[in-house]
């Protein structure tokens, strides 16, 4: 059943949409049907939407991860004990055996990089449909071909075993293992497609890996331009990307490498942070996810809307970059006593102006007046602080202490966060 559902979803996933009008029509019809189901089967949402009609869905109250986790037992639409589900997920994390389920439901945790761990509950049918969608966006050619697909992930999913066949084989590579061991295992895998975090791919470039595949897809971490360029140059391939989270599959690249929102799966409304610059928090309503409904859910990611149309002709909206999370924004004291919020992109630009020899970096705001900057290679000379000095001056910021240190991140199950704040 799962293989058939995956194939049907693959065949029914359009490569592109011809117009915004068509997208809106599909979304509204799907959301209205979904709202009726959720209102009937989720106590949490039914109570939350009291006083709202189904037609008011665009204005329903917004929730976030904290609200969802606090109310998860009443939010889900399936007969499942959340305490038991959490115990199962914790045992799987410790044993690294992710095959166990509760009935038809797979349970898992998010990585916890936003401060606390989210939990996801997905049914077999939802998994199969997800797999069909990802194959449609990720294979790059016909599903009738033969593929060996390597997945370098923090946790495995029994989805891949259930949809694997003689033609499409999945191999899971556990990020908990030492990265050099992972590299050797991947080399022996004779893969066609590698799905992998960009920090791991960047490490493979640094060690001059002889790995050769037909397609590479970046997942799980924010893909920075500094990584994209070095990875594409080394492997001689366009680096594709899946932008996903515990809350859903939010965007994927087309054949031009442009990141399009997955508007055939969800409605993505914008909570503007700076409309002129295109910065916003996405408010997502996933109209295909039933077991654990995601409706008017605010992500703390900061996306950058593109002002350009993609030459692929797809009407789905384009995002030019994923800037980071709201808790990646630096809080810096101003000369007048106030606090200036500095988004990661401005810190990134200042770092890259320090030297054209920088290949990797991390910036951590340790306190209001202290920023640690880790760069690779070590011991670079004649570092320029012009970018930082211009930033402080333009925003009337009291110049913080900048500490330059060697780069320390080793690719592992811990997601790479290049720019983040360490204090509240």
Protein Blocks (a to p, Z undefined) as FASTA:
>chain_A
ZZmmmmmmmmmmcfbdfbfklmmmmmmmmmmmmmmmmmmmmmklmmmmgoiafklmmmgc
cddfklmmmmmmmmpmcdcdfklmmmmmmmmmmnopakbcehjbccdddehlnopacddd
ddfklmmmmmmmmmmmmnopafkbccddddddfbdcfklmmmgcfklccddddfkbcfkl
mmmmmmmnopabdcddfklmmmmmmnopabdcfbdcdehiacdfklmmmmmmmnopacdd
ddddfkbcfbdcdfkopacddfklbccddddfblmnopacdddddfkbmklccehiacfb
dcdddfbdcfklpabdcdfbdfbdfklpccdddfkopacdddfklmmmmmmmmpckbfbd
cdddfbfkbccdddddehiahiafklmmmmmmmnopacddddddddfbdcdfbdcdfbdc
fbZZ
